[in-house]
C-alpha cells in the first residue's frame, strides 16, 4: 500500500468517526463542528493518531473509530448526534 493510500485510509476513517458527532475534518486535517473550526488537528504517527494544537500533543489513540470517539467524548464531552445513532427496534 502506498503512502497516498495510507493517508486516504486513515483520513476516511477519521471523517466517518467524526460524522457520528456532526463533525468533520478540514482540508488541513483540523476538526470542525457546527461550522466552527477547532484548533485541534489530527495526524497519523505509526499505528496511532495524534491529536494536537499548535505545538502541543493533546492525546494519542489507536488508529480506530473507537480511538477518535474516545478523544472527542473525553476532550469536548461530545455525544453522538441523535440522527447518527441507530434506531431502537423494540
C-alpha positions, 0 to 999 in steps of 0.5 A: 500500500502506498503512502497516498493510500495510507493517508486516504485510509486513515483520513476516511476513517477519521471523517466517518468517526467524526460524522457520528458527532456532526463533525468533520475534518478540514482540508488541513486535517483540523476538526470542525463542528457546527461550522466552527473550526477547532484548533485541534488537528489530527495526524497519523504517527505509526499505528496511532493518531495524534491529536494536537494544537499548535505545538502541543500533543493533546492525546494519542489513540489507536488508529480506530473509530473507537480511538477518535470517539474516545478523544472527542467524548473525553476532550469536548464531552461530545455525544453522538448526534441523535440522527447518527445513532441507530434506531431502537427496534423494540 
